[in-house]
Amino acid sequence: MPWTCRLVDLKELEKHGIKPNSGDMWFAPWISGHSELSPEYKQKFKGKRPPICVQLPNGHIWCVDAKFAGQEHGWTVSGIPPWITVYPSVSIPGPNGYHGWLVNGVLTDDLEGRTYL
């Protein structure tokens, strides 16, 4: 089952005790100065928009503007939130992981066949 992304106000959700759903996306200005932001973000979006986070189907929060773990580069992001496309795929390893695509604001089913409630 794919998940259509929607842009939410995380602070507003938290204020009402609501947790984000799979596909929820928000701006995260509090991480704008963080050293883990990718050079792709810094070159294309810094000063134009805050970093973006997405709630993945496995419950992890993914910053599309971060570096790959242990790498010096990150994802290529295009489009306007929530209708963004990210390349390459996101891959959170392990039995509780997620491996899928974010294309035009839709998170795909897990490419490794995992299912989520």
Secondary structure by P-SEA (a helix, b strand, c coil): cbbbbbbbcaaaaaaacccccccbbbbcccccccccccccccccccccccbbbbbcccccccccccccccccccccccccccbbbbccccccccccbbbbbbccccccccccccccc
